[in-house]
């Protein structure tokens, strides 16, 4: 690594970009909650976030087109602020037992499915561009 990658301004730039991504993700999360309040909105953002994170992280493995800084802004900044485990846990705990079980199953099953779909899309995107 060159000395410029260790310069404090490089780290500060990364922190600022991740903060901007976090600002955008949390505001979109708020908008989603106003459009789909309660369990449905939380489920929607968690599934969409899982899909996006699956795509971004597997894209790095298969195609590597996105710069590491872009992946950090999108995954650590935007997606981590867009999705919400704490709200999912609280809403589940406050729900009737049947809804609690259904919500937990839905979040995990659809979240993992989102990651797998993102991985599939990253693989198929790599094949299209490398052909």
SULNOR-V18289 format. One record per residue. RES is the residue in one letter. PHI is phi in whole degrees, 0 to 359 (999 if undefined). PSI is psi as a letter, one per 30 degrees, with the letter a starting at -180 (* if undefined). D_CENTER is the distance of its C-alpha to the mean C-alpha in Angstrom with 1 decimal. Layout:
BEGIN
res:RES phi:PHI psi:PSI d_center:D_CENTER
res:RES phi:PHI psi:PSI d_center:D_CENTER
END
This chain:
BEGIN
res:X phi:999 psi:k d_center:28.6
res:X phi:280 psi:l d_center:30.5
res:X phi:292 psi:f d_center:31.3
res:X phi:291 psi:f d_center:29.3
res:X phi:288 psi:f d_center:26.0
res:X phi:264 psi:f d_center:27.2
res:X phi:296 psi:k d_center:28.4
res:X phi:303 psi:e d_center:27.1
res:X phi:292 psi:e d_center:26.3
res:X phi:294 psi:e d_center:23.8
res:X phi:295 psi:e d_center:21.9
res:X phi:296 psi:e d_center:22.4
res:X phi:298 psi:e d_center:21.0
res:X phi:299 psi:e d_center:17.8
res:X phi:299 psi:e d_center:17.5
res:X phi:295 psi:e d_center:18.3
res:X phi:293 psi:e d_center:15.7
res:X phi:295 psi:e d_center:12.9
res:X phi:296 psi:e d_center:14.6
res:X phi:295 psi:e d_center:14.7
res:X phi:299 psi:e d_center:11.0
res:X phi:297 psi:e d_center:10.7
res:X phi:299 psi:e d_center:13.6
res:X phi:295 psi:e d_center:12.2
res:X phi:295 psi:e d_center:8.9
res:X phi:291 psi:e d_center:11.3
res:X phi:289 psi:e d_center:13.9
res:X phi:293 psi:e d_center:12.0
res:X phi:298 psi:e d_center:11.2
res:X phi:297 psi:e d_center:14.9
res:X phi:298 psi:e d_center:16.0
res:X phi:299 psi:e d_center:14.3
res:X phi:291 psi:e d_center:16.1
res:X phi:285 psi:e d_center:19.3
res:X phi:278 psi:e d_center:19.1
res:X phi:228 psi:i d_center:18.2
res:X phi:289 psi:l d_center:19.3
res:X phi:81 psi:a d_center:19.2
res:X phi:302 psi:e d_center:17.9
res:X phi:293 psi:e d_center:17.1
res:X phi:294 psi:e d_center:14.8
res:X phi:296 psi:e d_center:12.9
res:X phi:299 psi:e d_center:12.8
res:X phi:298 psi:e d_center:11.7
res:X phi:291 psi:e d_center:8.6
res:X phi:292 psi:e d_center:7.7
res:X phi:290 psi:e d_center:8.7
res:X phi:298 psi:e d_center:7.3
res:X phi:295 psi:e d_center:3.6
res:X phi:296 psi:e d_center:5.3
res:X phi:299 psi:e d_center:7.2
res:X phi:296 psi:e d_center:5.3
res:X phi:294 psi:e d_center:4.3
res:X phi:301 psi:e d_center:7.8
res:X phi:295 psi:e d_center:9.3
res:X phi:298 psi:e d_center:8.6
res:X phi:286 psi:e d_center:9.8
res:X phi:284 psi:f d_center:12.5
res:X phi:300 psi:e d_center:13.5
res:X phi:297 psi:e d_center:14.6
res:X phi:287 psi:e d_center:16.6
res:X phi:268 psi:e d_center:18.3
res:X phi:245 psi:e d_center:18.7
res:X phi:67 psi:g d_center:17.8
res:X phi:282 psi:e d_center:18.1
res:X phi:286 psi:k d_center:15.4
res:X phi:291 psi:l d_center:16.7
res:X phi:305 psi:e d_center:15.4
res:X phi:295 psi:e d_center:15.2
res:X phi:295 psi:e d_center:13.1
res:X phi:300 psi:e d_center:10.6
res:X phi:295 psi:e d_center:10.8
res:X phi:297 psi:e d_center:10.5
res:X phi:288 psi:e d_center:7.5
res:X phi:280 psi:e d_center:5.5
res:X phi:286 psi:e d_center:7.8
res:X phi:277 psi:d d_center:8.7
res:X phi:290 psi:e d_center:6.8
res:X phi:294 psi:e d_center:3.2
res:X phi:293 psi:f d_center:5.4
res:X phi:273 psi:f d_center:7.9
res:X phi:283 psi:e d_center:6.7
res:X phi:277 psi:l d_center:6.2
res:X phi:208 psi:j d_center:9.5
res:X phi:281 psi:e d_center:11.4
res:X phi:296 psi:e d_center:14.5
res:X phi:293 psi:e d_center:15.1
res:X phi:302 psi:e d_center:14.6
res:X phi:295 psi:e d_center:17.2
res:X phi:294 psi:e d_center:19.5
res:X phi:297 psi:e d_center:19.6
res:X phi:296 psi:e d_center:20.3
res:X phi:296 psi:f d_center:23.0
res:X phi:274 psi:f d_center:24.6
res:X phi:273 psi:l d_center:24.9
res:X phi:299 psi:l d_center:27.9
res:X phi:308 psi:e d_center:27.9
res:X phi:295 psi:e d_center:27.4
res:X phi:293 psi:e d_center:24.4
res:X phi:301 psi:e d_center:23.0
res:X phi:297 psi:e d_center:23.3
res:X phi:297 psi:e d_center:22.1
res:X phi:293 psi:e d_center:18.9
res:X phi:296 psi:e d_center:18.1
res:X phi:299 psi:e d_center:18.9
res:X phi:296 psi:e d_center:17.0
res:X phi:297 psi:e d_center:13.7
res:X phi:286 psi:e d_center:14.2
res:X phi:296 psi:e d_center:15.8
res:X phi:286 psi:e d_center:13.5
res:X phi:296 psi:e d_center:10.3
res:X phi:296 psi:e d_center:12.1
res:X phi:298 psi:e d_center:13.4
res:X phi:299 psi:e d_center:10.2
res:X phi:298 psi:e d_center:9.5
res:X phi:296 psi:e d_center:13.2
res:X phi:294 psi:e d_center:13.2
res:X phi:298 psi:e d_center:10.7
res:X phi:296 psi:e d_center:13.1
res:X phi:300 psi:e d_center:16.0
res:X phi:296 psi:e d_center:15.1
res:X phi:297 psi:e d_center:14.7
res:X phi:296 psi:e d_center:18.0
res:X phi:291 psi:e d_center:19.7
res:X phi:294 psi:e d_center:18.8
res:X phi:298 psi:e d_center:20.2
res:X phi:295 psi:e d_center:23.3
res:X phi:294 psi:e d_center:23.9
res:X phi:280 psi:f d_center:23.9
res:X phi:270 psi:f d_center:25.9
res:X phi:278 psi:* d_center:28.5
END
